[in-house]
Structure formats: C-alpha cells, structure tokens
Amino acid sequence: AAARGFFHLTFALPTWRGMLSYGLPFVPHHVQAVALALFGQYMVREMLGLGDAGLYNMATKFAMPVAFVVTAVQNSWTAYKFQIHAEDEDPKSFFRSTFTYYVAGLSYLWVGVCFWGPEMVRLITAENFHSAAGLVWATSLIPVAQGVYFMSGTGIELTNDTRAFPLVSLAGLITVVGGAFAFVQSWGALGAALATVLGWVVMGVLTYYFSQRRFAIEYDWATVCCLGALGILCAVISWAVQPMPLAARLICALAVSLVYPLAAFLLLLRSRQERHRMHILLAKVGWAGSHR
C-alpha cells in the first residue's frame, strides 16, 4: 500500500508496437521449424509403413546425446549472446571463436554417436530393431545441422528487423517436403533423415546470409570446413566398419575416439585466429606436467 503511489498503470503503445514487430515473425518461424523437424518421420510412416517408421524413430532415440547438447546450448546462447554484444569490447571475435569451438565439439560428439550409437542399438534393443543401427549416423546429423544453423545465424536477432525468419523457415520446410518426396521412395528412412538435414542446411545458409548483412562476423571458415571434413571422414569410417566383427568395430571406435581430439587440436593449432589459444593451452599442460 505504501508503494502504490509510485506505480501507474499505462499502455505504452510504441513499446507494444516494437515488441510485436520484433516478436511476431518468430511465431510462424517456429511453427514451420517444428513441421520441418517432424515431416520426414511423417513421410516415412505414410510412404513406407509403421515398420520403417519404428526403425526411424528408434534411430532418433540414439541421436539424443547430440540433440540434448544442441538444445542446451541454444537455450543458454540466446540470452548470453545479447550480454556479450552489450558488454564485450570485441563481440565479433568472441562469436567467431565460439562458433569454431562449437563446431569442433559438436562434430566430435557426432563422430562418437556414429561409432558407439550402433553398438548401443545392438546391445539394448530387440533383434528386429538392429537395422536401425544403420540410420543412427543420419538421424544424429539432423541436430548437428540444426545446431550449426542456429549458431551461424548469430547476429540476426541483434537488430530490430526479424522479418526474414518466416522466409528462412519456409525455405527449409519446402526443401524438406521436396527432399522427402524425392528421397524416401528411393532410400527409405535414410532419405527422410537426409531430407531433414538438407532443410536445416538451407535454413543455415539463409540465416547466415541475413545475419551477415546486419552484423557481419568473419568466421574462421577454413578451420570450420576442415573440422567438418574430418567429422565426415570419421563418419564414413564408422559406416564402413559396421559389417566387421564386434572386436574390430570396438577397436576402430576406440581408436577414432582417441585420435579425433588430437587431429582437431592440430587443426586449431594451424588456425591463424585460434593458434594463440592453443599455445596457451600447450603451455598450461606443460606447466601442469612439470609440477606433478
């Protein structure tokens, strides 16, 4: 009651207009993004039947580690990047390095799922679900593409113009619909997963284009592409070793799991932007080793 006189109920029309102008484009954007994520599975059910839909759904369950990390980063990054933009002296450099390390970590996680996910499918599911092991690499690539799309568009939300978002998600949805009709009949559930990946890739390219026009960030694309190529190479190896005996698969999975971080470190060490941080890391590791 004592503080009632300090508050006045008013309707600030300019504030509401600004909030609606900024926020409303996200409504159709998120609706279309949800449709994009689910359409592939729907097409598998409609075109191939419940059996293939069940295998596809099972494969997505074993992609959950990647999806969990991507979701957690997205939830925290949305607010954190506004803080960095407001407080950091050079936010663009921070965003560039964050994107590079994010791709490095995400690709390593994807490689791990490509190798160990099929083994978990065979270990904890009934035999009639074992063929889902061949889909894990593709279904886990979906959240990878989603995460790269989200992170590569950093900057587009830092302006008041968000009108491009519905167009971005519409392009992604159209890509998924067209890709599903083109791929599912020929490649089955794998085609649905690849169509969904392609939709997120299209969204990532468009979001990057619009974000660069509003808040240009010079990403270290040479290192990012090398990390992506390294991840793809390891995923191809994981696919190639699946017909081998269990012992050979486990040895290969363990070897790649140990070698990949070293290879990624060497790529970062060659990066002009990240070389300094890698030298600092080497110095700290050397210091810790000399003081044991």
C-alpha positions in Angstrom: 0.0 0.0 0.0 2.9 2.4 0.8 4.4 1.8 -2.7 1.1 2.0 -4.6 1.6 5.7 -5.4 4.8 5.0 -7.2 3.2 2.8 -9.9 0.9 3.9 -12.6 -0.9 1.6 -15.0 -0.4 2.9 -18.5 -0.5 1.4 -22.0 2.7 2.3 -23.9 1.6 1.8 -27.5 5.1 2.4 -29.0 6.6 -0.2 -26.7 3.9 -2.8 -27.6 4.3 -2.0 -31.3 8.1 -2.5 -31.1 7.7 -5.8 -29.2 5.1 -7.1 -31.6 7.2 -6.0 -34.6 10.2 -7.9 -33.2 8.4 -11.0 -31.8 5.6 -11.8 -34.2 7.8 -13.1 -37.0 9.1 -15.8 -34.6 5.7 -17.4 -34.4 5.4 -18.7 -37.9 9.1 -19.3 -37.9 9.0 -21.7 -35.0 5.8 -23.4 -36.3 7.4 -24.1 -39.6 10.6 -25.3 -37.9 8.6 -27.8 -35.9 6.9 -29.0 -39.1 10.3 -29.3 -40.7 11.6 -31.5 -37.9 8.6 -33.8 -38.0 7.8 -34.1 -41.7 10.5 -36.6 -42.5 9.1 -39.1 -39.9 5.6 -38.5 -41.2 6.6 -39.3 -44.7 8.3 -42.5 -43.6 5.1 -43.5 -42.0 2.9 -42.6 -45.0 5.2 -44.0 -47.7 6.9 -46.9 -46.1 4.7 -48.1 -43.2 4.9 -48.5 -39.5 7.8 -50.8 -39.5 10.2 -48.3 -41.2 8.7 -45.5 -39.1 9.5 -47.5 -36.0 13.1 -48.0 -37.1 13.5 -44.3 -37.9 12.1 -43.4 -34.5 14.4 -45.8 -32.8 17.4 -44.3 -34.6 16.4 -40.8 -33.4 16.4 -42.0 -29.8 20.1 -42.9 -30.1 20.8 -39.4 -31.5 19.5 -37.9 -28.3 23.0 -37.1 -26.9 23.6 -34.7 -29.8 20.1 -33.3 -29.6 20.5 -32.7 -25.9 23.7 -30.8 -26.2 22.4 -28.7 -29.1 19.2 -27.8 -27.2 21.1 -26.9 -24.0 23.5 -24.6 -26.0 20.6 -23.0 -27.8 18.7 -22.3 -24.6 21.7 -20.6 -23.0 23.2 -19.0 -26.1 20.1 -17.0 -26.9 20.4 -14.8 -23.8 24.2 -15.0 -23.5 24.9 -13.5 -26.9 22.9 -10.4 -26.0 25.0 -10.0 -22.9 28.2 -10.4 -24.9 27.1 -8.0 -27.5 26.3 -5.4 -24.9 29.4 -5.8 -22.6 32.2 -7.3 -24.6 34.7 -4.9 -26.3 35.0 -7.1 -29.3 31.9 -9.3 -29.5 32.5 -10.4 -33.1 35.8 -12.1 -32.2 34.1 -13.9 -29.4 31.3 -15.1 -31.6 33.8 -16.2 -34.2 35.8 -18.3 -31.8 32.7 -19.7 -30.1 31.4 -20.9 -33.5 34.7 -22.6 -34.3 34.9 -24.4 -30.9 31.2 -25.3 -31.1 31.7 -27.0 -34.5 34.8 -28.8 -33.1 32.9 -30.1 -30.1 29.7 -30.9 -32.0 31.5 -32.8 -34.7 33.4 -34.9 -32.1 30.1 -35.7 -30.4 28.6 -36.7 -33.8 31.5 -38.9 -34.6 31.2 -40.6 -31.2 27.5 -41.3 -31.8 28.3 -42.6 -35.3 30.6 -45.2 -33.8 29.1 -46.0 -30.4 25.4 -45.4 -31.2 25.0 -48.5 -33.5 26.7 -50.7 -30.8 24.2 -49.4 -28.3 21.3 -50.2 -30.6 22.5 -53.8 -30.9 23.1 -54.0 -27.2 19.9 -52.8 -25.7 17.2 -53.3 -28.4 15.5 -56.4 -29.7 16.9 -58.0 -32.8 14.2 -56.7 -35.1 15.3 -53.2 -34.3 19.0 -53.8 -35.0 18.7 -52.5 -38.6 18.1 -49.0 -37.0 21.9 -49.0 -36.3 22.5 -48.1 -40.0 20.4 -44.9 -39.5 22.0 -43.5 -36.4 24.7 -41.6 -38.3 22.0 -39.8 -40.4 19.5 -39.1 -37.6 22.3 -37.7 -35.4 23.3 -35.5 -38.2 20.0 -33.7 -38.0 20.7 -32.0 -34.6 24.2 -31.2 -35.8 22.8 -29.4 -38.8 20.3 -27.7 -36.6 23.0 -26.5 -34.2 25.2 -25.2 -37.0 22.2 -23.3 -38.4 21.4 -21.8 -35.1 25.0 -20.7 -34.3 25.9 -19.5 -37.8 23.0 -17.0 -37.6 24.3 -15.2 -34.6 23.7 -11.5 -35.1 20.4 -11.6 -36.9 18.5 -11.2 -33.6 20.7 -8.3 -32.5 18.8 -5.9 -34.8 15.1 -5.0 -34.8 14.5 -6.4 -38.2 13.3 -10.1 -37.7 11.1 -10.2 -40.8 13.4 -12.7 -42.6 12.8 -15.5 -40.1 9.5 -16.8 -41.5 11.0 -16.8 -45.0 14.0 -18.8 -43.7 11.9 -21.5 -42.1 9.6 -21.6 -45.1 12.5 -22.3 -47.4 13.7 -25.0 -45.1 10.2 -26.6 -44.9 9.9 -26.5 -48.7 13.3 -28.2 -49.0 12.3 -30.9 -46.6 9.0 -31.6 -48.4 10.6 -31.7 -51.8 13.5 -33.8 -50.4 11.2 -36.3 -48.7 9.2 -36.9 -51.9 12.5 -37.3 -53.8 14.5 -39.4 -51.4 12.1 -41.5 -49.2 10.8 -43.7 -52.0 14.4 -44.5 -53.2 16.4 -44.5 -49.9 13.7 -45.2 -47.4 14.1 -43.9 -43.9 17.6 -42.8 -44.7 16.2 -40.4 -47.3 13.8 -38.9 -44.8 16.8 -38.1 -42.5 18.9 -36.7 -45.3 15.9 -34.5 -46.4 15.6 -33.1 -42.9 19.3 -32.4 -42.7 19.1 -30.6 -46.1 16.3 -28.5 -44.8 18.4 -27.3 -41.8 21.3 -26.7 -44.1 19.2 -24.4 -46.3 18.0 -22.6 -43.2 21.6 -22.2 -42.0 22.7 -20.7 -45.3 19.9 -18.2 -45.5 20.2 -17.3 -41.8 23.9 -16.7 -42.3 23.2 -14.5 -45.3 20.8 -12.3 -43.5 22.9 -12.1 -40.3 26.0 -11.1 -42.3 24.0 -8.2 -43.8 23.1 -7.0 -40.3 26.0 -7.9 -38.1 28.9 -9.2 -40.1 31.2 -11.8 -38.4 34.3 -13.1 -40.1 34.1 -16.7 -39.2 37.2 -19.0 -39.5 35.7 -20.9 -42.3 38.9 -22.7 -43.3 39.2 -24.3 -39.9 35.4 -24.9 -39.6 35.4 -26.7 -43.0 38.4 -28.8 -42.1 36.7 -29.8 -38.8 33.6 -30.7 -40.8 35.5 -32.7 -43.3 37.3 -34.5 -40.5 34.0 -35.4 -38.9 32.6 -36.6 -42.3 35.7 -38.8 -42.9 35.3 -40.4 -39.5 31.5 -40.9 -40.1 32.4 -42.7 -43.4 34.8 -44.9 -41.5 32.1 -45.7 -38.9 29.8 -46.7 -41.7 32.4 -48.8 -43.4 33.3 -50.9 -40.3 29.7 -51.9 -39.5 29.9 -55.2 -41.3 33.1 -56.1 -39.4 33.2 -58.3 -36.3 32.4 -56.7 -33.0 36.0 -56.7 -31.8 37.2 -54.9 -34.9 34.4 -52.3 -34.6 35.2 -51.6 -31.0 38.9 -51.2 -31.6 38.2 -48.8 -34.5 35.7 -46.8 -32.4 38.2 -46.5 -29.5 41.0 -45.5 -31.9 39.0 -42.8 -33.6 37.6 -41.5 -30.3 41.2 -41.0 -29.1 42.7 -39.7 -32.3 40.0 -37.3 -33.2 40.7 -34.7 -30.4 44.3 -34.7 -31.4 43.5 -34.1 -35.0 41.1 -31.3 -34.1 43.7 -29.7 -31.9 46.2 -29.7 -34.7 43.7 -28.1 -37.0 43.1 -25.4 -34.4 46.8 -25.0 -33.9 47.1 -24.2 -37.6 44.3 -21.6 -37.4 45.5 -18.0 -37.5 42.8 -16.9 -35.1 43.0 -19.8 -32.6 46.7 -20.5 -32.7 47.4 -18.2 -29.7 44.9 -20.0 -27.5 46.3 -23.4 -28.5 49.8 -22.3 -27.5 48.4 -21.1 -24.2 46.8 -24.5 -23.7 50.0 -26.3 -24.5 51.9 -24.1 -22.1 49.4 -24.8 -19.3 49.6 -28.6 -20.0 53.3 -28.5 -20.0 53.4 -26.5 -16.7 51.0 -28.9 -15.1 53.1 -31.9 -16.3 56.3 -30.4 -14.9 54.8 -29.8 -11.5 53.4 -33.2 -10.8 
